[in-house]
Amino acid sequence: MKITSKIFYRINDEKIMQYSLQNDHGMTLNFITFGARVQQVRLPNRAGMNPNLTIGFITFQDYAEDSELFGATIGPIAGENGDQPLNSGRTGWQNWNWDAATEEAEDHVSVKFSLQLADGQDGLPGSRTVALVHTLDNRNRWTIDWHIETDTKVQLRPKLNVAYALTGDPAQSVMDQRLRLDAEPVPLPTKTLSTEATMATLTANDWALSLNTEGPGLVVDTFAHLNEQNYFNGITGAPHTAVAIRPVTPLFTLLPGAPFERRTTVTLHALA
């Protein structure tokens, strides 16, 4: 297992870094510190194909202009149905260049993204500590751990906005993929679906993923509004080009001394 890092972009004296976690099976998670974004998720199939299995971009300019905020850690308040943040705007977490620290152990590799925010820096009163830890192990498990603390009573609805494209091709629709929620087959929705299920599996021809959350349920979104005007890694997009499966996060009140913590685990499988 290994961790690598490099400079992704420079803004004056500030460096936006890219971090890569890789296990012994070739599963790779790439992140950039701008918005603590998930940039790439890869796992070679048996034929050696190794496309990006999420919606991501190549350049910083693409990310800066991306109205969908793909891969971003959004907050302090994200839209309930996956739309734009309600009151975070330019001060939102998705627009910060996060600090990062890595850990390499015998059975896992991880990167921790964190923000130390002073009073009002994210548009809300009081100071906050926001942290996401991404951990990859040799069972192809990707664990995402949130930790948020505040010194002032605030309302939050944070979101990690990852869109999975298990076709490996943003020009293809995902609507023929098979979805199960709490082990029950469910047709992929044409619009955003909120469910009380806490486990999901998504299966395509060459890859499958399973996801479980400690949250109160899951949201499934197939991005019907995307079309040929959208470009991902230089490839023209299509409607329903990806599937977001993420924890339901209602607007909640965070109090001093009572941190918000949540774990989501994604396991990736190569099928062919």
Residue pairs with C-beta under 8 A, 6 or more apart in sequence:
1 21
1 22
1 23
1 24
1 104
1 108
1 109
1 136
1 138
2 22
2 104
2 109
3 19
3 20
3 21
3 22
3 102
3 104
3 109
3 111
4 19
4 20
4 22
5 17
5 18
5 19
5 20
5 102
6 17
6 18
7 15
7 16
7 17
7 18
8 16
8 17
8 18
8 32
8 33
8 34
8 60
9 15
9 16
9 34
9 59
9 60
10 16
11 97
14 97
16 32
16 33
16 34
16 60
16 97
17 32
17 33
17 100
18 30
18 31
18 32
18 33
18 39
19 30
19 31
19 32
19 33
19 100
19 102
19 111
20 28
20 29
20 30
20 31
21 28
21 29
21 31
21 109
21 110
21 111
21 134
21 136
22 28
22 29
22 109
22 136
23 109
23 136
23 137
23 138
23 140
24 138
25 43
25 138
25 140
26 42
26 43
26 44
26 50
27 42
27 43
27 136
27 140
27 142
27 268
28 40
28 41
28 42
28 43
29 38
29 40
29 41
29 134
29 136
29 142
30 38
30 39
30 40
30 41
30 42
30 56
31 37
31 38
31 39
31 100
31 111
31 113
31 134
32 39
32 63
33 97
33 98
33 99
33 100
33 113
34 60
34 63
34 96
34 97
34 98
35 63
35 69
35 71
35 72
35 73
35 74
35 93
35 94
35 95
35 96
35 98
36 72
36 73
36 93
36 98
36 113
36 132
37 56
37 63
37 70
37 71
37 72
37 73
37 94
38 54
38 56
38 71
38 134
38 160
38 162
39 54
39 56
39 57
39 71
40 52
40 54
40 56
41 52
41 53
41 54
41 142
41 162
41 164
41 268
42 50
42 51
42 52
42 53
43 50
43 53
43 140
43 207
43 268
43 269
43 270
44 50
44 270
45 206
45 207
45 270
45 271
45 272
46 270
46 272
47 206
47 272
49 168
49 206
51 168
51 169
52 165
52 168
52 233
53 164
53 165
53 166
53 168
53 207
53 268
54 70
54 71
54 162
54 163
54 164
54 165
54 242
55 68
55 70
55 71
55 163
55 165
55 170
55 232
55 241
55 242
56 70
56 71
56 232
56 233
57 63
57 66
57 70
57 232
57 233
58 233
58 234
62 231
63 71
67 84
68 161
68 223
69 84
69 94
69 161
70 161
70 162
70 163
70 232
71 161
71 162
71 163
72 94
72 160
72 161
73 93
73 94
73 98
73 113
73 130
73 132
73 158
73 159
73 160
73 161
74 85
74 88
74 92
74 93
74 94
74 158
74 159
74 160
74 161
75 85
75 88
75 92
75 93
75 94
75 122
75 130
75 156
75 157
75 158
75 159
76 85
76 87
76 88
76 92
76 93
76 122
76 123
76 124
76 128
76 154
76 156
76 157
76 158
77 85
77 86
77 87
77 88
77 155
77 156
77 157
77 251
78 85
78 86
78 88
78 157
78 158
78 159
78 161
78 249
79 85
79 86
80 157
80 250
80 251
81 192
81 219
82 159
82 161
82 192
82 219
82 221
82 244
85 92
85 94
87 123
88 94
88 122
88 123
89 123
91 121
91 122
91 123
92 122
92 123
93 115
93 122
93 130
93 158
96 115
98 113
98 114
98 115
99 113
99 114
99 115
99 116
100 111
100 112
100 113
100 114
101 111
101 112
101 114
102 109
102 110
102 111
102 112
103 109
103 110
103 111
103 112
107 137
107 138
108 135
108 136
108 137
108 138
109 135
109 136
110 133
110 134
110 135
110 136
111 133
111 134
112 131
112 132
112 133
112 134
113 131
113 132
113 133
113 134
114 129
114 130
114 131
114 132
115 122
115 128
115 129
115 130
115 131
116 127
116 129
117 127
117 128
117 129
117 130
118 127
119 125
119 126
119 127
119 152
121 127
122 128
124 152
124 154
124 155
125 152
125 154
126 150
126 151
126 152
126 153
126 154
127 150
127 151
127 152
128 148
128 149
128 150
128 151
128 154
129 147
129 148
129 149
129 150
130 147
130 148
130 158
131 146
131 147
131 148
132 144
132 145
132 146
132 147
132 160
133 143
133 144
133 145
133 147
134 142
134 143
134 144
135 142
135 143
135 145
136 142
136 143
137 143
139 267
140 267
140 268
140 269
141 265
141 266
141 267
142 265
142 266
142 267
142 268
143 263
143 264
143 265
143 266
144 160
144 263
144 264
144 265
144 266
145 261
145 262
145 263
146 158
146 260
146 261
146 262
146 263
147 259
147 260
147 261
148 156
148 158
148 254
148 259
148 260
148 261
149 256
149 259
150 254
150 255
150 256
151 256
152 256
153 253
153 254
153 255
153 256
154 253
154 254
155 251
155 252
155 253
155 254
156 251
156 252
156 253
156 254
156 260
157 249
157 250
157 251
157 252
158 249
158 260
159 246
159 249
160 246
160 264
161 244
161 246
162 244
162 246
163 221
163 223
163 242
163 243
163 244
164 202
164 209
164 242
164 243
164 244
164 245
165 174
165 232
165 241
165 242
165 243
166 174
166 177
166 202
166 203
166 204
166 206
166 207
166 208
166 209
166 243
167 173
167 174
167 177
167 204
167 205
168 206
168 207
169 235
170 230
170 232
170 233
170 235
170 236
170 237
170 238
170 241
170 242
171 235
171 236
171 237
171 238
171 241
172 238
172 241
173 238
173 239
173 240
173 241
174 188
174 204
174 222
174 240
174 241
174 242
174 243
175 188
175 222
175 240
177 188
177 202
177 203
177 204
177 243
178 185
178 201
178 202
178 203
179 185
179 186
179 187
179 188
179 200
179 201
179 202
179 203
179 220
179 243
180 186
180 200
180 201
181 195
181 197
181 199
181 200
181 218
181 220
182 197
182 198
182 199
183 199
184 197
186 193
186 195
186 220
188 220
188 222
188 240
188 243
189 220
189 221
189 222
190 222
190 224
190 240
191 221
191 224
192 219
192 220
192 221
193 219
193 220
193 221
194 217
194 218
194 219
194 248
195 217
195 218
195 219
195 220
195 248
196 216
196 217
197 217
197 218
198 212
198 213
198 214
198 215
198 216
198 217
198 218
199 210
199 211
199 212
199 213
200 210
200 211
200 212
200 218
200 220
200 245
201 208
201 209
201 210
201 211
202 208
202 209
202 210
202 211
202 243
202 245
203 271
204 271
205 271
205 272
206 270
206 271
206 272
207 268
207 269
207 270
207 271
208 268
208 269
208 271
209 266
209 267
209 268
209 269
210 266
210 267
210 269
211 218
211 245
211 264
211 265
211 266
211 267
212 264
212 265
213 247
213 262
213 263
213 264
213 265
214 247
214 262
214 263
214 264
215 247
215 248
215 249
215 262
215 264
216 247
216 248
216 250
217 247
217 248
218 245
218 246
218 247
218 248
219 244
219 245
219 246
219 247
219 248
220 243
220 244
220 245
221 243
221 244
222 240
222 242
222 243
222 244
223 239
223 240
223 241
223 242
223 243
223 244
224 239
224 240
225 239
226 237
226 238
226 239
226 240
226 241
226 242
227 237
227 238
227 239
228 236
228 237
228 238
229 237
230 236
230 237
230 241
231 237
232 241
246 264
247 262
247 264
252 260
254 260
